[in-house]
Amino acid sequence: MKKKVLAVVLAAAMTISLAACGSSEPASTSTDQPAASTTTTDTAASTDTSASTDTTTVAADEPDARGLLNGKFVDTRHITVELYDRNVDGGTEAGNNAWTQWIQQQMLDRYNVEVEFVTVSRWQESDDINNLLASQTAPDICYTYNYGAIQTYANMGGVIDLAPLLEENKDLVPSMFDWLGDELVYQDLDPSAGTLWAIEGKRNEICRINTFIRKDWLDKLGLAEPTTKAEFENVLIAFRDNADTLLGADASKMVPYSISYDVGWRAATLIESFMDPNITDKEYYVNGYDDRKFTENGTKEAIRLLNKWYNDGLIWKDFAVHTGDDTTEDDMIKAGFVGAFTHNYDYPFRNGKDSINATLAAQYGDDAKFVAINCFEDKNGNYTKYSYSNSGDRKTFFPATNDEPIASLLYLEFMSQPETVEYLQIGDEGVIHTVDAATGAIVIQAPDDAHHDWFQNSGKNIDMTINCNGLRLTDPALTTLSLAFSYSDVDPADVQHAIEVAMKDAKVPATPSVGDIAAETEGTDLAGKRDQTYDKAVTASVADFDSVWDAGMAEYLAAGGQAIIDERAAAWDATYSSDMLK
């Protein structure tokens, strides 16, 4: 059976087309519940999500071999599920609020499965998951952005191989296959070993990163929105040199351009503008161990420009000493001291009344806001940047300590059903959403005090919809219509503009399936070495830039980076016959 799965997935992978951008609409809106099970089944991974031929018949009023009768456990089962805790100011208890209680009740009513949530810090999630796996106390259902951690523990026998589990129980997860398709369910299938350690989540919104600028500052200084790197630099200089005009008594707090310690993410579109816009999929993959593009050709020159800006007093001078779990930068932006920043495409609109734009408007008037701009041109004069693919979101896996894999599969099925996702994202009308009278769009609003327990600690409850990232309503057309209205307390036109800016000249990266790369689990703190090199190179003197960058790169490559590059190249060549996925 495993060979049959492998053959189908390899065939599918070799026919992926990368020319199209990819739809942001759900592949299906099937709402079918698991059918009453009267057989145990054995199914292959294929585009047909129906169960295979019956092998063992049981009476209709008796549970099957899995303990299920009419799709529900006869005896109550108990599972634990990971949930990110963002420690949101004014939020609710991450693992115990109206949303988690709704999930728990639904799982109990539908499947007779008790759900217990185990929270981990969103900002330390890799460390937390590592610690839980190492101590064999990880939740039954885990998710992470860090596939390397999954692979490391899988190699030690700490993760369940999902391939045979799905083959034998595919009839239980029709909505999951409708939503993800074989391409995402089996994205991480090892083509040689046939093992599947994780299931990729799906991004229903593929916009990624934007640069934002204070529109009211531009207007006050009589400046146009910059459209090139040179124009952007001139605007930053104007912000710096007119701090007294823009900030008055707070002029000393002026930050023309803000980036964080995570330079590879926060300068992504600048870095991508220095890369060859015609880069092959192979080169992009081989040098793309993570999405910080550290070893891509062109990255060094992008960081050289940041180094110049830093030494010219255009970049937040203290960025490198602040980590992701403090609020210093956000507080600084909300206070009105920052002229521009690069971040997630919707960052100024998140968190309702506490969003960046809503906070600025409350202090300085409706004209005080950040707008998205394209200002990092490539060598052809376009704004080539990388969006997300539909894959590449969180990876869901079951630790080997999971003794309820069937109940866990039912949780994934529940979280794949469009009605479940829609409710978690928009809730009840009048609580966190209204309907726009003119367009019919769903308009997200912050809950009032009486409904505070329905506060969403993450936008669209992304931390709960574990295999869906982005708005997904049961009606795909309504999803598209409502996207710009899915942030409360901000102008939908600003959101729509940000979407258009993010997708201008955007490329969807290849998602090759070449199997596990062993070297990715063996490198010594590569992420730390990468971030330190980025930080040191940006803050070095102009004269020292080359030596700082080259030394940091050499250390990174020697610590395992070069081994990853070499193994990725070999894996690509062993799987594909040319530089392009066709």
Backbone hydrogen bonds, N-H to C=O, Kabsch-Sander energy under -0.5 kcal/mol:
donor,donor_aa,acceptor,acceptor_aa,energy
5,V,1,M,-2.2
6,L,2,K,-2.4
7,A,3,K,-2.4
8,V,4,K,-1.8
9,V,5,V,-2.4
10,L,6,L,-2.6
11,A,7,A,-2.0
12,A,8,V,-2.2
13,A,9,V,-2.8
14,M,10,L,-2.0
15,T,12,A,-1.2
16,I,13,A,-1.2
18,L,16,I,-0.5
38,T,36,A,-0.6
40,T,56,T,-0.7
41,T,168,E,-0.6
43,T,167,E,-3.7
46,S,44,A,-0.7
49,T,47,T,-0.7
55,T,40,T,-1.2
56,T,40,T,-0.6
58,V,38,T,-1.8
62,E,59,A,-1.8
64,D,68,L,-2.7
67,G,64,D,-2.3
69,L,72,K,-3.2
72,K,69,L,-1.2
73,F,111,Y,-1.8
74,V,67,G,-2.3
77,R,112,N,-2.1
79,I,114,E,-2.8
81,V,116,E,-2.6
82,E,141,I,-2.6
83,L,118,V,-2.0
85,D,120,V,-2.7
86,R,84,Y,-0.5
91,G,88,V,-2.1
96,N,93,E,-1.5
98,A,453,D,-1.4
99,W,453,D,-0.5
101,Q,97,N,-2.4
102,W,98,A,-1.9
103,I,99,W,-2.3
104,Q,100,T,-2.5
105,Q,101,Q,-2.3
106,Q,102,W,-2.6
107,M,103,I,-2.6
108,L,104,Q,-1.8
109,D,105,Q,-2.7
110,R,106,Q,-2.8
111,Y,107,M,-2.0
112,N,107,M,-0.5
112,N,108,L,-1.2
113,V,107,M,-1.5
114,E,77,R,-3.8
116,E,79,I,-2.3
118,V,81,V,-2.8
119,T,117,F,-0.5
120,V,83,L,-1.9
122,R,85,D,-2.2
124,Q,121,S,-0.5
125,E,122,R,-0.7
128,D,124,Q,-2.8
129,I,125,E,-2.8
130,N,126,S,-2.2
131,N,127,D,-2.4
132,L,128,D,-2.4
133,L,129,I,-2.7
134,A,130,N,-2.6
135,S,131,N,-1.9
136,Q,133,L,-1.1
137,T,132,L,-2.6
138,A,132,L,-0.8
141,I,80,T,-1.8
142,C,140,D,-0.5
142,C,397,F,-2.6
144,T,395,K,-1.5
147,Y,145,Y,-1.1
149,A,146,N,-0.7
150,I,146,N,-1.1
151,Q,147,Y,-2.7
152,T,148,G,-2.4
153,Y,149,A,-1.9
154,A,150,I,-2.4
155,N,151,Q,-2.3
156,M,152,T,-0.6
157,G,154,A,-1.9
158,G,153,Y,-3.5
160,I,398,F,-3.0
162,L,160,I,-0.7
162,L,196,L,-3.5
165,L,161,D,-0.7
166,L,162,L,-2.7
167,E,163,A,-2.2
168,E,164,P,-2.1
169,N,165,L,-0.9
170,K,166,L,-0.6
172,L,169,N,-1.9
173,V,170,K,-1.3
177,F,173,V,-1.8
178,D,174,P,-2.4
179,W,175,S,-2.4
180,L,176,M,-2.9
181,G,177,F,-1.6
184,L,180,L,-1.0
184,L,181,G,-0.6
185,V,181,G,-2.4
186,Y,182,D,-2.5
187,Q,184,L,-1.1
189,L,186,Y,-1.5
190,D,195,T,-2.9
194,G,190,D,-2.4
199,I,396,T,-2.3
200,E,184,L,-1.3
201,G,394,R,-2.1
202,K,467,N,-2.1
203,R,390,N,-3.0
204,N,202,K,-0.7
204,N,469,N,-2.9
205,E,469,N,-1.2
210,N,343,H,-2.6
211,T,373,I,-0.8
212,F,341,F,-3.4
213,I,371,V,-2.2
214,R,339,G,-2.6
215,K,213,I,-0.8
215,K,369,K,-2.1
216,D,369,K,-0.6
218,L,214,R,-1.8
219,D,215,K,-2.3
220,K,216,D,-2.2
221,L,217,W,-1.8
222,G,218,L,-0.6
222,G,219,D,-0.8
223,L,218,L,-3.0
232,F,228,T,-2.5
233,E,229,K,-2.7
234,N,230,A,-2.1
235,V,231,E,-2.1
236,L,232,F,-2.4
237,I,233,E,-2.3
238,A,234,N,-2.0
239,F,235,V,-2.5
240,R,236,L,-2.6
241,D,237,I,-2.9
242,N,238,A,-1.2
243,A,240,R,-1.1
246,L,242,N,-2.3
247,L,243,A,-3.1
248,G,243,A,-0.6
248,G,244,D,-1.5
250,D,247,L,-2.2
251,A,248,G,-1.8
253,K,250,D,-2.3
254,M,251,A,-1.6
255,V,337,F,-2.5
257,Y,314,L,-1.4
258,S,340,A,-2.4
261,Y,319,F,-0.5
261,Y,322,H,-0.7
263,V,261,Y,-1.7
265,W,262,D,-1.0
266,R,262,D,-2.6
267,A,263,V,-2.3
268,A,265,W,-1.5
271,I,267,A,-2.7
272,E,268,A,-2.8
273,S,269,T,-1.3
274,F,270,L,-0.7
274,F,271,I,-1.4
275,M,271,I,-0.6
275,M,272,E,-0.6
279,I,276,D,-2.0
282,K,579,D,-1.2
284,Y,280,T,-2.4
285,Y,281,D,-2.4
286,V,282,K,-3.2
287,N,283,E,-2.0
288,G,285,Y,-1.7
293,K,290,D,-0.9
295,T,287,N,-0.6
296,E,293,K,-0.8
299,T,296,E,-1.6
302,A,298,G,-1.6
303,I,299,T,-2.2
304,R,300,K,-1.9
305,L,301,E,-1.6
306,L,302,A,-1.8
307,N,303,I,-2.6
308,K,304,R,-2.0
309,W,305,L,-2.5
310,Y,306,L,-2.7
311,N,307,N,-2.3
312,D,308,K,-1.3
313,G,310,Y,-1.6
314,L,309,W,-2.7
315,I,309,W,-0.5
316,W,257,Y,-1.9
319,F,316,W,-1.2
321,V,318,D,-1.6
322,H,319,F,-1.4
326,D,323,T,-1.4
331,D,327,T,-3.0
332,M,328,T,-2.1
333,I,329,E,-2.5
334,K,330,D,-3.0
335,A,331,D,-1.8
336,G,333,I,-1.1
337,F,332,M,-2.0
339,G,255,V,-2.3
340,A,256,P,-0.7
341,F,212,F,-1.9
342,T,258,S,-0.8
343,H,210,N,-2.4
345,Y,208,R,-2.4
347,Y,344,N,-2.4
349,F,346,D,-1.9
350,R,346,D,-0.5
350,R,347,Y,-1.1
352,G,349,F,-0.5
354,D,351,N,-2.3
355,S,352,G,-2.2
357,N,348,P,-2.3
359,T,355,S,-2.3
360,L,356,I,-2.5
361,A,357,N,-2.4
362,A,358,A,-2.0
363,Q,359,T,-1.4
364,Y,360,L,-3.2
365,G,361,A,-1.9
368,A,365,G,-1.8
369,K,367,D,-1.0
371,V,213,I,-2.3
373,I,211,T,-2.6
375,C,373,I,-0.6
377,E,375,C,-0.8
378,D,382,N,-3.0
381,G,378,D,-1.9
385,K,505,D,-1.0
387,S,385,K,-0.6
387,S,507,K,-2.3
388,Y,206,I,-2.8
393,D,201,G,-0.8
395,K,144,T,-3.0
396,T,199,I,-2.6
396,T,394,R,-0.5
397,F,142,C,-2.7
400,A,158,G,-2.5
402,N,399,P,-2.1
403,D,401,T,-0.6
408,S,404,E,-2.0
409,L,405,P,-2.1
410,L,406,I,-2.0
411,Y,407,A,-1.4
412,L,408,S,-1.8
413,E,409,L,-2.3
414,F,410,L,-2.5
415,M,411,Y,-2.3
416,S,412,L,-0.5
416,S,413,E,-1.0
417,Q,413,E,-0.8
417,Q,414,F,-0.8
420,T,417,Q,-0.7
421,V,417,Q,-2.0
422,E,418,P,-2.7
423,Y,419,E,-2.2
424,L,420,T,-2.3
425,Q,421,V,-1.8
426,I,422,E,-2.6
427,G,422,E,-0.5
427,G,423,Y,-2.3
430,G,433,H,-3.8
431,V,428,D,-2.0
432,I,428,D,-1.3
433,H,428,D,-0.8
434,T,443,V,-2.3
436,D,434,T,-0.5
436,D,441,A,-3.1
440,G,436,D,-2.6
443,V,434,T,-3.1
444,I,442,I,-0.6
444,I,485,F,-2.7
445,Q,432,I,-2.5
451,H,448,D,-1.5
452,H,449,D,-1.3
454,W,451,H,-2.5
455,F,452,H,-2.3
457,N,455,F,-0.7
461,N,458,S,-2.7
462,I,459,G,-1.5
464,M,461,N,-1.9
465,T,461,N,-2.0
466,I,464,M,-2.1
468,C,465,T,-2.1
469,N,202,K,-2.6
470,G,468,C,-0.6
479,T,475,D,-2.0
480,T,476,P,-2.1
481,L,477,A,-2.2
482,S,478,L,-2.3
483,L,479,T,-1.1
483,L,480,T,-0.5
485,F,482,S,-1.4
486,S,483,L,-1.5
490,V,487,Y,-0.7
494,D,491,D,-1.2
495,V,491,D,-1.3
496,Q,492,P,-2.7
497,H,493,A,-2.2
498,A,494,D,-2.0
499,I,495,V,-2.1
500,E,496,Q,-2.1
501,V,497,H,-2.5
502,A,498,A,-2.5
503,M,499,I,-1.6
504,K,500,E,-0.7
504,K,501,V,-0.9
506,A,503,M,-1.6
507,K,385,K,-3.0
514,V,512,P,-0.6
518,A,516,D,-0.7
520,E,517,I,-1.6
521,T,518,A,-1.8
522,E,519,A,-1.2
523,G,519,A,-1.0
524,T,559,A,-2.1
525,D,523,G,-0.9
529,K,525,D,-2.3
530,R,526,L,-2.7
531,D,527,A,-2.6
532,Q,528,G,-2.4
533,T,529,K,-2.1
534,Y,530,R,-2.5
535,D,531,D,-2.7
536,K,532,Q,-2.9
537,A,533,T,-2.6
538,V,534,Y,-2.2
539,T,535,D,-2.0
540,A,536,K,-0.9
544,D,541,S,-0.5
545,F,541,S,-0.8
545,F,542,V,-0.8
548,V,544,D,-2.5
549,W,545,F,-2.8
550,D,546,D,-2.8
551,A,547,S,-2.0
552,G,548,V,-2.1
553,M,549,W,-2.7
554,A,550,D,-2.3
555,E,551,A,-2.1
556,Y,552,G,-2.2
557,L,553,M,-2.8
558,A,554,A,-2.3
559,A,555,E,-1.8
560,G,557,L,-1.2
561,G,556,Y,-2.1
562,Q,557,L,-1.8
563,A,557,L,-0.5
564,I,560,G,-1.8
565,I,561,G,-2.2
566,D,562,Q,-2.6
567,E,563,A,-2.5
568,R,564,I,-2.8
569,A,565,I,-2.2
570,A,566,D,-2.2
571,A,567,E,-2.6
572,W,568,R,-2.6
573,D,569,A,-2.4
574,A,570,A,-1.9
575,T,571,A,-1.1
575,T,572,W,-0.9
576,Y,572,W,-3.4
582,K,580,M,-0.7
